[in-house]
Amino acid sequence: MRSRGLAQRRKALGFLVLACLVCTGAGAGAALLIKSPAQVAADTAPPPPDILTAEVEDRVISQALITRGKVTASQRTDISSGPRAGEDAGRSVVTKVRSAPGRKLAAGQVLLEVSGRPLFVLEGAVPAYRDLVPGKRGEDVAQLQAALRGSGHPTGNDLSGVFGRGTERALTSLYRSIGYEVPVTEAPVIPAEAPRPDASASPAAKPEEAPPRALPTFPMSEVVFVRSFPAYVEEVRTAVGDEAGENLLSLSSGELTVEGSVTPQEKGMIRAGQKVRIYSDTAGREFSGEVESVALQRATVKDGGEEPGEQKYTVKVTPSRPLPRKLNGENVQLTVVAASSRGKVLAVPSSAVSTGADGLTSVTERTGRKERRIPVTVGVSGDGYVEIVPRQGARLEAGARVVVGVHMRATAGRP
Protein backbone atom coordinates (compact mmCIF):
# COMPACT_ATOMS: atom_id res chain seq x y z
CA MET A 1 0.00 0.00 0.00
CA ARG A 2 2.81 2.37 0.92
CA SER A 3 4.67 1.78 -2.37
CA ARG A 4 1.49 2.32 -4.35
CA GLY A 5 0.94 5.77 -2.73
CA LEU A 6 4.51 6.82 -3.53
CA ALA A 7 4.02 5.96 -7.20
CA GLN A 8 0.84 7.98 -7.39
CA ARG A 9 2.53 11.03 -5.83
CA ARG A 10 5.38 10.82 -8.40
CA LYS A 11 2.89 10.59 -11.24
CA ALA A 12 1.03 13.64 -9.99
CA LEU A 13 4.29 15.57 -9.74
CA GLY A 14 5.14 14.74 -13.36
CA PHE A 15 1.76 16.02 -14.55
CA LEU A 16 2.35 19.23 -12.61
CA VAL A 17 5.78 19.84 -14.19
CA LEU A 18 4.38 19.19 -17.64
CA ALA A 19 1.56 21.65 -17.06
CA CYS A 20 4.06 24.29 -15.95
CA LEU A 21 6.11 23.82 -19.11
CA VAL A 22 3.03 24.15 -21.30
CA CYS A 23 1.99 27.36 -19.56
CA THR A 24 5.49 28.80 -19.90
CA GLY A 25 5.57 28.06 -23.65
CA ALA A 26 2.16 29.56 -24.16
CA GLY A 27 3.19 32.73 -22.36
CA ALA A 28 6.32 33.10 -24.47
CA GLY A 29 4.34 32.62 -27.68
CA ALA A 30 1.81 35.20 -26.59
CA ALA A 31 4.60 37.66 -25.86
CA LEU A 32 5.86 37.27 -29.42
CA LEU A 33 2.46 37.74 -30.99
CA ILE A 34 1.05 40.46 -28.82
CA LYS A 35 2.93 43.84 -29.08
CA SER A 36 2.32 47.21 -27.57
CA PRO A 37 1.38 50.15 -29.86
CA ALA A 38 4.84 51.65 -29.32
CA GLN A 39 6.52 48.41 -30.35
CA VAL A 40 4.33 48.10 -33.44
CA ALA A 41 5.24 51.67 -34.49
CA ALA A 42 8.93 51.02 -33.98
CA ASP A 43 8.82 47.80 -35.99
CA THR A 44 6.99 49.37 -38.95
CA ALA A 45 9.05 52.57 -39.15
CA PRO A 46 11.40 52.83 -42.19
CA PRO A 47 15.07 52.08 -41.51
CA PRO A 48 17.49 54.96 -41.44
CA PRO A 49 18.67 55.89 -44.95
CA ASP A 50 22.15 55.15 -46.28
CA ILE A 51 24.12 58.34 -46.98
CA LEU A 52 25.99 58.01 -50.29
CA THR A 53 29.33 59.78 -50.47
CA ALA A 54 32.12 60.22 -53.02
CA GLU A 55 35.73 61.19 -52.70
CA VAL A 56 36.98 64.67 -53.56
CA GLU A 57 39.63 64.30 -56.29
CA ASP A 58 42.51 66.18 -57.85
CA ARG A 59 41.97 65.59 -61.58
CA VAL A 60 41.88 67.11 -65.04
CA ILE A 61 38.31 67.73 -66.17
CA SER A 62 37.46 67.71 -69.85
CA GLN A 63 34.17 68.16 -71.65
CA ALA A 64 34.21 65.84 -74.64
CA LEU A 65 32.01 65.04 -77.63
CA ILE A 66 32.30 61.54 -79.08
CA THR A 67 31.37 60.76 -82.68
CA ARG A 68 32.54 58.57 -85.55
CA GLY A 69 34.55 59.52 -88.63
CA LYS A 70 36.11 58.05 -91.75
CA VAL A 71 39.80 58.23 -92.61
CA THR A 72 40.26 59.63 -96.12
CA ALA A 73 43.06 61.05 -98.23
CA SER A 74 43.22 64.80 -98.69
CA GLN A 75 42.57 64.31 -102.43
CA ARG A 76 40.45 61.68 -104.12
CA THR A 77 40.36 61.51 -107.92
CA ASP A 78 37.88 59.53 -109.99
CA ILE A 79 39.35 58.73 -113.40
CA SER A 80 37.40 58.62 -116.62
CA SER A 81 38.47 58.28 -120.23
CA GLY A 82 37.45 60.92 -122.73
CA PRO A 83 37.93 61.07 -126.51
CA ARG A 84 41.45 60.17 -127.53
CA ALA A 85 43.26 63.15 -129.04
CA GLY A 86 44.39 62.90 -132.64
CA GLU A 87 42.62 59.59 -133.27
CA ASP A 88 40.09 58.55 -135.82
CA ALA A 89 36.56 58.18 -134.48
CA GLY A 90 36.01 54.76 -133.02
CA ARG A 91 35.46 52.85 -129.82
CA SER A 92 37.55 53.52 -126.73
CA VAL A 93 38.32 50.13 -125.21
CA VAL A 94 40.40 49.24 -122.16
CA THR A 95 43.29 47.21 -123.53
CA LYS A 96 45.42 46.90 -120.38
CA VAL A 97 44.92 47.38 -116.64
CA ARG A 98 48.11 48.12 -114.74
CA SER A 99 46.59 49.06 -111.37
CA ALA A 100 45.35 47.17 -108.35
CA PRO A 101 43.67 48.45 -105.16
CA GLY A 102 46.24 49.58 -102.60
CA ARG A 103 49.06 49.96 -105.11
CA LYS A 104 51.48 52.79 -104.41
CA LEU A 105 52.02 55.05 -107.41
CA ALA A 106 54.96 57.18 -108.53
CA ALA A 107 55.09 60.03 -111.04
CA GLY A 108 54.86 58.80 -114.63
CA GLN A 109 53.34 55.43 -113.72
CA VAL A 110 50.83 54.00 -116.20
CA LEU A 111 47.39 53.22 -114.76
CA LEU A 112 45.53 51.91 -117.80
CA GLU A 113 45.88 51.51 -121.51
CA VAL A 114 42.93 52.64 -123.61
CA SER A 115 42.86 51.67 -127.28
CA GLY A 116 46.60 51.09 -127.15
CA ARG A 117 47.47 54.44 -125.58
CA PRO A 118 48.60 55.03 -121.95
CA LEU A 119 46.83 56.82 -119.16
CA PHE A 120 49.51 57.87 -116.63
CA VAL A 121 49.79 60.00 -113.52
CA LEU A 122 51.84 63.16 -112.89
CA GLU A 123 52.05 65.69 -110.08
CA GLY A 124 50.00 68.86 -110.45
CA ALA A 125 47.20 70.79 -108.78
CA VAL A 126 45.15 71.66 -111.89
CA PRO A 127 43.50 68.99 -114.08
CA ALA A 128 44.55 68.99 -117.74
CA TYR A 129 42.04 70.96 -119.81
CA ARG A 130 43.67 71.21 -123.27
CA ASP A 131 46.23 69.49 -125.47
CA LEU A 132 49.68 71.10 -125.38
CA VAL A 133 52.06 71.42 -128.33
CA PRO A 134 55.28 73.39 -128.90
CA GLY A 135 54.64 77.11 -128.87
CA LYS A 136 51.85 76.98 -126.26
CA ARG A 137 52.12 79.22 -123.22
CA GLY A 138 50.38 79.32 -119.87
CA GLU A 139 50.26 78.05 -116.31
CA ASP A 140 49.28 74.57 -117.47
CA VAL A 141 52.52 74.49 -119.50
CA ALA A 142 54.48 75.51 -116.38
CA GLN A 143 52.74 72.72 -114.43
CA LEU A 144 53.70 70.18 -117.13
CA GLN A 145 57.32 71.38 -117.06
CA ALA A 146 57.49 71.03 -113.27
CA ALA A 147 55.95 67.55 -113.48
CA LEU A 148 58.45 66.48 -116.13
CA ARG A 149 61.40 67.74 -114.08
CA GLY A 150 60.00 66.07 -110.96
CA SER A 151 59.81 62.73 -112.74
CA GLY A 152 63.41 62.93 -113.95
CA HIS A 153 63.02 64.58 -117.38
CA PRO A 154 64.65 68.05 -117.42
CA THR A 155 63.21 70.73 -119.68
CA GLY A 156 66.49 72.46 -120.54
CA ASN A 157 66.54 76.22 -120.93
CA ASP A 158 62.85 76.68 -121.72
CA LEU A 159 61.23 79.60 -119.95
CA SER A 160 58.62 78.61 -117.38
CA GLY A 161 55.25 78.44 -119.05
CA VAL A 162 56.64 78.29 -122.59
CA PHE A 163 56.53 74.97 -124.50
CA GLY A 164 59.92 75.05 -126.25
CA ARG A 165 62.53 72.61 -127.53
CA GLY A 166 63.60 71.56 -124.02
CA THR A 167 60.01 70.66 -123.10
CA GLU A 168 59.69 68.70 -126.36
CA ARG A 169 62.72 66.59 -125.50
CA ALA A 170 61.56 66.05 -121.92
CA LEU A 171 58.08 64.95 -123.10
CA THR A 172 59.59 62.55 -125.63
CA SER A 173 61.87 61.13 -122.92
CA LEU A 174 58.90 60.58 -120.59
CA TYR A 175 56.93 58.62 -123.18
CA ARG A 176 59.91 56.46 -124.07
CA SER A 177 60.52 55.68 -120.38
CA ILE A 178 57.00 54.23 -120.06
CA GLY A 179 57.27 52.27 -123.31
CA TYR A 180 55.20 54.39 -125.73
CA GLU A 181 55.86 56.74 -128.61
CA VAL A 182 55.06 60.36 -127.99
CA PRO A 183 51.90 61.36 -129.88
CA VAL A 184 52.34 63.93 -132.62
CA THR A 185 50.19 66.54 -134.31
CA GLU A 186 50.88 67.68 -137.83
CA ALA A 187 51.03 71.44 -138.08
CA PRO A 188 51.56 73.45 -141.28
CA VAL A 189 54.78 75.43 -141.54
CA ILE A 190 54.39 78.96 -142.78
CA PRO A 191 57.00 79.48 -145.52
CA ALA A 192 59.35 82.42 -145.45
CA GLU A 193 58.43 85.39 -147.64
CA ALA A 194 59.60 84.71 -151.19
CA PRO A 195 61.76 87.29 -153.04
CA ARG A 196 60.06 89.51 -155.60
CA PRO A 197 60.27 87.85 -159.03
CA ASP A 198 62.31 89.65 -161.71
CA ALA A 199 61.09 90.39 -165.17
CA SER A 200 62.64 87.24 -166.64
CA ALA A 201 60.88 84.95 -164.21
CA SER A 202 57.84 83.07 -165.37
CA PRO A 203 54.63 84.67 -164.06
CA ALA A 204 53.28 81.23 -163.18
CA ALA A 205 56.17 80.39 -160.80
CA LYS A 206 55.13 79.92 -157.11
CA PRO A 207 57.22 79.50 -153.96
CA GLU A 208 57.65 75.89 -152.91
CA GLU A 209 55.47 74.89 -149.90
CA ALA A 210 57.24 73.28 -146.93
CA PRO A 211 55.86 69.94 -145.70
CA PRO A 212 53.88 70.04 -142.41
CA ARG A 213 55.89 69.46 -139.24
CA ALA A 214 55.02 66.67 -136.77
CA LEU A 215 54.82 68.34 -133.35
CA PRO A 216 55.22 66.29 -130.15
CA THR A 217 51.90 66.58 -128.33
CA PHE A 218 50.85 66.30 -124.70
CA PRO A 219 47.20 65.15 -124.94
CA MET A 220 44.98 65.84 -121.95
CA SER A 221 43.29 62.44 -122.46
CA GLU A 222 46.48 60.57 -121.48
CA VAL A 223 47.30 62.17 -118.12
CA VAL A 224 45.87 62.43 -114.60
CA PHE A 225 47.27 65.09 -112.28
CA VAL A 226 47.35 64.56 -108.50
CA ARG A 227 48.40 67.20 -105.98
CA SER A 228 51.15 65.17 -104.32
CA PHE A 229 52.90 61.82 -104.11
CA PRO A 230 52.80 59.13 -102.98
CA ALA A 231 49.42 58.36 -104.48
CA TYR A 232 47.48 55.14 -104.06
CA VAL A 233 44.93 53.20 -106.08
CA GLU A 234 41.66 53.09 -104.15
CA GLU A 235 39.35 51.19 -106.49
CA VAL A 236 39.55 49.60 -109.93
CA ARG A 237 36.16 49.37 -111.64
CA THR A 238 37.15 48.19 -115.09
CA ALA A 239 38.73 45.22 -116.84
CA VAL A 240 40.38 44.51 -120.18
CA GLY A 241 37.79 44.63 -122.93
CA ASP A 242 35.45 47.03 -121.18
CA GLU A 243 34.22 50.16 -122.86
CA ALA A 244 36.31 53.06 -121.59
CA GLY A 245 34.02 55.61 -119.97
CA GLU A 246 33.21 57.09 -116.59
CA ASN A 247 34.72 56.09 -113.23
CA LEU A 248 37.26 53.55 -114.44
CA LEU A 249 39.22 53.78 -111.20
CA SER A 250 39.87 56.12 -108.29
CA LEU A 251 43.08 57.38 -106.70
CA SER A 252 43.91 58.99 -103.39
CA SER A 253 46.87 61.18 -102.65
CA GLY A 254 48.19 63.45 -99.94
CA GLU A 255 48.17 62.95 -96.18
CA LEU A 256 45.30 61.13 -94.51
CA THR A 257 42.63 63.18 -92.76
CA VAL A 258 39.45 62.24 -90.89
CA GLU A 259 35.93 63.45 -91.60
CA GLY A 260 33.12 63.03 -89.09
CA SER A 261 29.64 64.49 -88.72
CA VAL A 262 27.69 66.10 -85.88
CA THR A 263 24.17 67.37 -85.35
CA PRO A 264 23.30 71.09 -85.12
CA GLN A 265 23.00 70.70 -81.34
CA GLU A 266 26.50 69.24 -81.11
CA LYS A 267 27.99 71.72 -83.55
CA GLY A 268 27.93 74.49 -80.94
CA MET A 269 30.52 72.57 -78.89
CA ILE A 270 33.05 72.37 -81.73
CA ARG A 271 35.34 74.98 -83.22
CA ALA A 272 38.51 74.98 -85.30
CA GLY A 273 41.68 74.33 -83.31
CA GLN A 274 40.17 72.02 -80.68
CA LYS A 275 42.12 68.90 -79.78
CA VAL A 276 40.82 65.55 -81.01
CA ARG A 277 41.62 61.97 -80.00
CA ILE A 278 41.42 59.53 -82.94
CA TYR A 279 40.96 55.91 -81.93
CA SER A 280 41.29 53.00 -84.36
CA ASP A 281 39.29 49.96 -83.27
CA THR A 282 41.13 47.61 -85.62
CA ALA A 283 44.63 48.81 -84.77
CA GLY A 284 43.84 49.36 -81.09
CA ARG A 285 45.79 52.63 -81.19
CA GLU A 286 45.02 56.25 -80.42
CA PHE A 287 46.28 59.23 -82.41
CA SER A 288 46.00 62.96 -81.79
CA GLY A 289 44.77 65.72 -84.07
CA GLU A 290 42.81 68.94 -84.14
CA VAL A 291 39.64 70.28 -85.74
CA GLU A 292 40.44 71.95 -89.05
CA SER A 293 36.94 73.04 -90.03
CA VAL A 294 33.22 72.59 -89.34
CA ALA A 295 30.92 73.03 -92.33
CA LEU A 296 27.28 72.37 -93.17
CA GLN A 297 26.74 69.26 -95.25
CA ARG A 298 24.69 69.44 -98.41
CA ALA A 299 21.06 68.60 -97.73
CA THR A 300 20.18 64.96 -98.29
CA VAL A 301 16.83 63.60 -99.41
CA LYS A 302 15.05 60.71 -97.77
CA ASP A 303 13.78 57.74 -99.74
CA GLY A 304 10.86 58.88 -101.87
CA GLY A 305 12.46 62.24 -102.64
CA GLU A 306 10.04 64.33 -100.59
CA GLU A 307 11.44 65.19 -97.17
CA PRO A 308 15.00 66.40 -96.59
CA GLY A 309 17.13 64.30 -94.28
CA GLU A 310 18.47 65.46 -90.92
CA GLN A 311 20.78 68.45 -91.14
CA LYS A 312 24.38 67.58 -90.31
CA TYR A 313 27.74 69.30 -90.09
CA THR A 314 31.00 67.85 -91.43
CA VAL A 315 33.94 68.01 -89.04
CA LYS A 316 37.34 67.78 -90.72
CA VAL A 317 40.18 66.64 -88.46
CA THR A 318 43.88 66.99 -89.28
CA PRO A 319 46.12 64.46 -87.48
CA SER A 320 49.10 65.85 -85.57
CA ARG A 321 51.31 63.24 -87.25
CA PRO A 322 50.76 61.27 -90.47
CA LEU A 323 48.41 58.34 -89.97
CA PRO A 324 49.43 54.86 -91.19
CA ARG A 325 48.25 54.31 -94.77
CA LYS A 326 46.54 51.07 -93.73
CA LEU A 327 43.94 53.17 -91.89
CA ASN A 328 42.74 54.71 -95.17
CA GLY A 329 38.99 54.13 -95.44
CA GLU A 330 38.61 52.96 -91.83
CA ASN A 331 35.79 54.10 -89.55
CA VAL A 332 37.33 55.51 -86.35
CA GLN A 333 36.15 57.05 -83.10
CA LEU A 334 36.62 60.79 -82.65
CA THR A 335 36.69 62.37 -79.20
CA VAL A 336 36.61 66.17 -79.47
CA VAL A 337 37.76 67.90 -76.29
CA ALA A 338 35.34 70.84 -76.15
CA ALA A 339 36.69 72.28 -72.87
CA SER A 340 39.34 71.33 -70.37
CA SER A 341 40.70 72.52 -67.03
CA ARG A 342 44.25 73.82 -66.95
CA GLY A 343 45.90 70.96 -65.15
CA LYS A 344 44.51 69.15 -62.13
CA VAL A 345 41.76 70.84 -60.14
CA LEU A 346 39.65 69.99 -57.08
CA ALA A 347 36.72 68.01 -58.48
CA VAL A 348 33.60 66.29 -57.21
CA PRO A 349 30.76 64.42 -58.96
CA SER A 350 28.13 66.81 -60.34
CA SER A 351 25.52 65.37 -57.96
CA ALA A 352 27.55 66.59 -54.96
CA VAL A 353 26.91 70.25 -55.80
CA SER A 354 23.62 71.84 -54.78
CA THR A 355 22.13 75.31 -54.42
CA GLY A 356 20.16 76.03 -51.25
CA ALA A 357 17.16 78.26 -50.66
CA ASP A 358 19.62 81.02 -49.76
CA GLY A 359 21.10 80.83 -53.27
CA LEU A 360 24.43 79.58 -51.99
CA THR A 361 26.15 76.86 -54.03
CA SER A 362 27.78 74.31 -51.78
CA VAL A 363 28.89 70.75 -51.14
CA THR A 364 28.37 68.77 -47.94
CA GLU A 365 31.44 67.16 -46.40
CA ARG A 366 30.74 64.08 -44.27
CA THR A 367 33.18 62.78 -41.65
CA GLY A 368 31.81 59.80 -39.73
CA ARG A 369 28.30 60.91 -38.76
CA LYS A 370 29.12 64.62 -38.88
CA GLU A 371 28.27 66.80 -41.87
CA ARG A 372 29.58 70.23 -42.80
CA ARG A 373 28.24 72.52 -45.53
CA ILE A 374 31.01 74.16 -47.57
CA PRO A 375 30.22 77.04 -49.97
CA VAL A 376 32.00 76.68 -53.32
CA THR A 377 32.42 78.32 -56.70
CA VAL A 378 32.06 75.93 -59.65
CA GLY A 379 34.25 75.89 -62.74
CA VAL A 380 34.53 73.68 -65.82
CA SER A 381 32.47 70.51 -65.94
CA GLY A 382 32.74 67.30 -67.91
CA ASP A 383 32.89 63.51 -67.63
CA GLY A 384 30.32 63.72 -64.81
CA TYR A 385 32.60 65.89 -62.64
CA VAL A 386 32.67 69.60 -61.82
CA GLU A 387 35.51 71.82 -60.66
CA ILE A 388 34.99 73.43 -57.24
CA VAL A 389 36.82 76.18 -55.36
CA PRO A 390 35.94 76.59 -51.64
CA ARG A 391 34.73 80.10 -50.75
CA GLN A 392 34.71 82.36 -47.71
CA GLY A 393 37.80 80.84 -46.14
CA ALA A 394 36.37 77.32 -46.12
CA ARG A 395 38.74 74.41 -46.64
CA LEU A 396 38.23 71.20 -48.53
CA GLU A 397 40.99 68.88 -49.62
CA ALA A 398 41.34 65.93 -51.96
CA GLY A 399 40.50 62.70 -50.18
CA ALA A 400 37.61 64.15 -48.18
CA ARG A 401 34.17 62.65 -48.75
CA VAL A 402 31.14 64.65 -49.83
CA VAL A 403 27.46 63.68 -49.92
CA VAL A 404 26.18 62.79 -53.38
CA GLY A 405 22.79 61.26 -52.45
CA VAL A 406 20.66 59.18 -50.13
CA HIS A 407 19.71 55.54 -50.60
CA MET A 408 16.53 54.34 -48.89
CA ARG A 409 16.82 50.73 -47.74
CA ALA A 410 13.79 48.48 -48.26
CA THR A 411 12.09 47.07 -45.12
CA ALA A 412 11.15 43.41 -44.72
CA GLY A 413 7.89 42.65 -46.46
CA ARG A 414 8.08 45.86 -48.56
CA PRO A 415 9.25 46.26 -52.10
C-alpha positions in Angstrom: 0.0 0.0 0.0 2.8 2.4 0.9 4.7 1.8 -2.4 1.5 2.3 -4.4 0.9 5.8 -2.7 4.5 6.8 -3.5 4.0 6.0 -7.2 0.8 8.0 -7.4 2.5 11.0 -5.8 5.4 10.8 -8.4 2.9 10.6 -11.2 1.0 13.6 -10.0 4.3 15.6 -9.7 5.1 14.7 -13.4 1.8 16.0 -14.5 2.3 19.2 -12.6 5.8 19.8 -14.2 4.4 19.2 -17.6 1.6 21.6 -17.1 4.1 24.3 -15.9 6.1 23.8 -19.1 3.0 24.1 -21.3 2.0 27.4 -19.6 5.5 28.8 -19.9 5.6 28.1 -23.6 2.2 29.6 -24.2 3.2 32.7 -22.4 6.3 33.1 -24.5 4.3 32.6 -27.7 1.8 35.2 -26.6 4.6 37.7 -25.9 5.9 37.3 -29.4 2.5 37.7 -31.0 1.0 40.5 -28.8 2.9 43.8 -29.1 2.3 47.2 -27.6 1.4 50.1 -29.9 4.8 51.7 -29.3 6.5 48.4 -30.4 4.3 48.1 -33.4 5.2 51.7 -34.5 8.9 51.0 -34.0 8.8 47.8 -36.0 7.0 49.4 -38.9 9.0 52.6 -39.2 11.4 52.8 -42.2 15.1 52.1 -41.5 17.5 55.0 -41.4 18.7 55.9 -45.0 22.1 55.2 -46.3 24.1 58.3 -47.0 26.0 58.0 -50.3 29.3 59.8 -50.5 32.1 60.2 -53.0 35.7 61.2 -52.7 37.0 64.7 -53.6 39.6 64.3 -56.3 42.5 66.2 -57.8 42.0 65.6 -61.6 41.9 67.1 -65.0 38.3 67.7 -66.2 37.5 67.7 -69.8 34.2 68.2 -71.6 34.2 65.8 -74.6 32.0 65.0 -77.6 32.3 61.5 -79.1 31.4 60.8 -82.7 32.5 58.6 -85.6 34.5 59.5 -88.6 36.1 58.0 -91.8 39.8 58.2 -92.6 40.3 59.6 -96.1 43.1 61.0 -98.2 43.2 64.8 -98.7 42.6 64.3 -102.4 40.4 61.7 -104.1 40.4 61.5 -107.9 37.9 59.5 -110.0 39.4 58.7 -113.4 37.4 58.6 -116.6 38.5 58.3 -120.2 37.5 60.9 -122.7 37.9 61.1 -126.5 41.4 60.2 -127.5 43.3 63.1 -129.0 44.4 62.9 -132.6 42.6 59.6 -133.3 40.1 58.5 -135.8 36.6 58.2 -134.5 36.0 54.8 -133.0 35.5 52.9 -129.8 37.5 53.5 -126.7 38.3 50.1 -125.2 40.4 49.2 -122.2 43.3 47.2 -123.5 45.4 46.9 -120.4 44.9 47.4 -116.6 48.1 48.1 -114.7 46.6 49.1 -111.4 45.4 47.2 -108.4 43.7 48.4 -105.2 46.2 49.6 -102.6 49.1 50.0 -105.1 51.5 52.8 -104.4 52.0 55.0 -107.4 55.0 57.2 -108.5 55.1 60.0 -111.0 54.9 58.8 -114.6 53.3 55.4 -113.7 50.8 54.0 -116.2 47.4 53.2 -114.8 45.5 51.9 -117.8 45.9 51.5 -121.5 42.9 52.6 -123.6 42.9 51.7 -127.3 46.6 51.1 -127.2 47.5 54.4 -125.6 48.6 55.0 -122.0 46.8 56.8 -119.2 49.5 57.9 -116.6 49.8 60.0 -113.5 51.8 63.2 -112.9 52.0 65.7 -110.1 50.0 68.9 -110.5 47.2 70.8 -108.8 45.2 71.7 -111.9 43.5 69.0 -114.1 44.5 69.0 -117.7 42.0 71.0 -119.8 43.7 71.2 -123.3 46.2 69.5 -125.5 49.7 71.1 -125.4 52.1 71.4 -128.3 55.3 73.4 -128.9 54.6 77.1 -128.9 51.9 77.0 -126.3 52.1 79.2 -123.2 50.4 79.3 -119.9 50.3 78.0 -116.3 49.3 74.6 -117.5 52.5 74.5 -119.5 54.5 75.5 -116.4 52.7 72.7 -114.4 53.7 70.2 -117.1 57.3 71.4 -117.1 57.5 71.0 -113.3 56.0 67.5 -113.5 58.5 66.5 -116.1 61.4 67.7 -114.1 60.0 66.1 -111.0 59.8 62.7 -112.7 63.4 62.9 -114.0 63.0 64.6 -117.4 64.7 68.1 -117.4 63.2 70.7 -119.7 66.5 72.5 -120.5 66.5 76.2 -120.9 62.9 76.7 -121.7 61.2 79.6 -119.9 58.6 78.6 -117.4 55.2 78.4 -119.0 56.6 78.3 -122.6 56.5 75.0 -124.5 59.9 75.0 -126.2 62.5 72.6 -127.5 63.6 71.6 -124.0 60.0 70.7 -123.1 59.7 68.7 -126.4 62.7 66.6 -125.5 61.6 66.0 -121.9 58.1 64.9 -123.1 59.6 62.5 -125.6 61.9 61.1 -122.9 58.9 60.6 -120.6 56.9 58.6 -123.2 59.9 56.5 -124.1 60.5 55.7 -120.4 57.0 54.2 -120.1 57.3 52.3 -123.3 55.2 54.4 -125.7 55.9 56.7 -128.6 55.1 60.4 -128.0 51.9 61.4 -129.9 52.3 63.9 -132.6 50.2 66.5 -134.3 50.9 67.7 -137.8 51.0 71.4 -138.1 51.6 73.4 -141.3 54.8 75.4 -141.5 54.4 79.0 -142.8 57.0 79.5 -145.5 59.3 82.4 -145.4 58.4 85.4 -147.6 59.6 84.7 -151.2 61.8 87.3 -153.0 60.1 89.5 -155.6 60.3 87.9 -159.0 62.3 89.7 -161.7 61.1 90.4 -165.2 62.6 87.2 -166.6 60.9 85.0 -164.2 57.8 83.1 -165.4 54.6 84.7 -164.1 53.3 81.2 -163.2 56.2 80.4 -160.8 55.1 79.9 -157.1 57.2 79.5 -154.0 57.7 75.9 -152.9 55.5 74.9 -149.9 57.2 73.3 -146.9 55.9 69.9 -145.7 53.9 70.0 -142.4 55.9 69.5 -139.2 55.0 66.7 -136.8 54.8 68.3 -133.3 55.2 66.3 -130.1 51.9 66.6 -128.3 50.9 66.3 -124.7 47.2 65.1 -124.9 45.0 65.8 -122.0 43.3 62.4 -122.5 46.5 60.6 -121.5 47.3 62.2 -118.1 45.9 62.4 -114.6 47.3 65.1 -112.3 47.4 64.6 -108.5 48.4 67.2 -106.0 51.2 65.2 -104.3 52.9 61.8 -104.1 52.8 59.1 -103.0 49.4 58.4 -104.5 47.5 55.1 -104.1 44.9 53.2 -106.1 41.7 53.1 -104.1 39.4 51.2 -106.5 39.5 49.6 -109.9 36.2 49.4 -111.6 37.1 48.2 -115.1 38.7 45.2 -116.8 40.4 44.5 -120.2 37.8 44.6 -122.9 35.4 47.0 -121.2 34.2 50.2 -122.9 36.3 53.1 -121.6 34.0 55.6 -120.0 33.2 57.1 -116.6 34.7 56.1 -113.2 37.3 53.5 -114.4 39.2 53.8 -111.2 39.9 56.1 -108.3 43.1 57.4 -106.7 43.9 59.0 -103.4 46.9 61.2 -102.7 48.2 63.4 -99.9 48.2 63.0 -96.2 45.3 61.1 -94.5 42.6 63.2 -92.8 39.5 62.2 -90.9 35.9 63.4 -91.6 33.1 63.0 -89.1 29.6 64.5 -88.7 27.7 66.1 -85.9 24.2 67.4 -85.4 23.3 71.1 -85.1 23.0 70.7 -81.3 26.5 69.2 -81.1 28.0 71.7 -83.6 27.9 74.5 -80.9 30.5 72.6 -78.9 33.1 72.4 -81.7 35.3 75.0 -83.2 38.5 75.0 -85.3 41.7 74.3 -83.3 40.2 72.0 -80.7 42.1 68.9 -79.8 40.8 65.5 -81.0 41.6 62.0 -80.0 41.4 59.5 -82.9 41.0 55.9 -81.9 41.3 53.0 -84.4 39.3 50.0 -83.3 41.1 47.6 -85.6 44.6 48.8 -84.8 43.8 49.4 -81.1 45.8 52.6 -81.2 45.0 56.2 -80.4 46.3 59.2 -82.4 46.0 63.0 -81.8 44.8 65.7 -84.1 42.8 68.9 -84.1 39.6 70.3 -85.7 40.4 71.9 -89.0 36.9 73.0 -90.0 33.2 72.6 -89.3 30.9 73.0 -92.3 27.3 72.4 -93.2 26.7 69.3 -95.2 24.7 69.4 -98.4 21.1 68.6 -97.7 20.2 65.0 -98.3 16.8 63.6 -99.4 15.0 60.7 -97.8 13.8 57.7 -99.7 10.9 58.9 -101.9 12.5 62.2 -102.6 10.0 64.3 -100.6 11.4 65.2 -97.2 15.0 66.4 -96.6 17.1 64.3 -94.3 18.5 65.5 -90.9 20.8 68.5 -91.1 24.4 67.6 -90.3 27.7 69.3 -90.1 31.0 67.9 -91.4 33.9 68.0 -89.0 37.3 67.8 -90.7 40.2 66.6 -88.5 43.9 67.0 -89.3 46.1 64.5 -87.5 49.1 65.9 -85.6 51.3 63.2 -87.3 50.8 61.3 -90.5 48.4 58.3 -90.0 49.4 54.9 -91.2 48.2 54.3 -94.8 46.5 51.1 -93.7 43.9 53.2 -91.9 42.7 54.7 -95.2 39.0 54.1 -95.4 38.6 53.0 -91.8 35.8 54.1 -89.6 37.3 55.5 -86.4 36.1 57.0 -83.1 36.6 60.8 -82.6 36.7 62.4 -79.2 36.6 66.2 -79.5 37.8 67.9 -76.3 35.3 70.8 -76.1 36.7 72.3 -72.9 39.3 71.3 -70.4 40.7 72.5 -67.0 44.3 73.8 -66.9 45.9 71.0 -65.2 44.5 69.1 -62.1 41.8 70.8 -60.1 39.7 70.0 -57.1 36.7 68.0 -58.5 33.6 66.3 -57.2 30.8 64.4 -59.0 28.1 66.8 -60.3 25.5 65.4 -58.0 27.6 66.6 -55.0 26.9 70.3 -55.8 23.6 71.8 -54.8 22.1 75.3 -54.4 20.2 76.0 -51.2 17.2 78.3 -50.7 19.6 81.0 -49.8 21.1 80.8 -53.3 24.4 79.6 -52.0 26.2 76.9 -54.0 27.8 74.3 -51.8 28.9 70.7 -51.1 28.4 68.8 -47.9 31.4 67.2 -46.4 30.7 64.1 -44.3 33.2 62.8 -41.6 31.8 59.8 -39.7 28.3 60.9 -38.8 29.1 64.6 -38.9 28.3 66.8 -41.9 29.6 70.2 -42.8 28.2 72.5 -45.5 31.0 74.2 -47.6 30.2 77.0 -50.0 32.0 76.7 -53.3 32.4 78.3 -56.7 32.1 75.9 -59.6 34.3 75.9 -62.7 34.5 73.7 -65.8 32.5 70.5 -65.9 32.7 67.3 -67.9 32.9 63.5 -67.6 30.3 63.7 -64.8 32.6 65.9 -62.6 32.7 69.6 -61.8 35.5 71.8 -60.7 35.0 73.4 -57.2 36.8 76.2 -55.4 35.9 76.6 -51.6 34.7 80.1 -50.8 34.7 82.4 -47.7 37.8 80.8 -46.1 36.4 77.3 -46.1 38.7 74.4 -46.6 38.2 71.2 -48.5 41.0 68.9 -49.6 41.3 65.9 -52.0 40.5 62.7 -50.2 37.6 64.2 -48.2 34.2 62.7 -48.8 31.1 64.7 -49.8 27.5 63.7 -49.9 26.2 62.8 -53.4 22.8 61.3 -52.5 20.7 59.2 -50.1 19.7 55.5 -50.6 16.5 54.3 -48.9 16.8 50.7 -47.7 13.8 48.5 -48.3 12.1 47.1 -45.1 11.1 43.4 -44.7 7.9 42.6 -46.5 8.1 45.9 -48.6 9.2 46.3 -52.1 
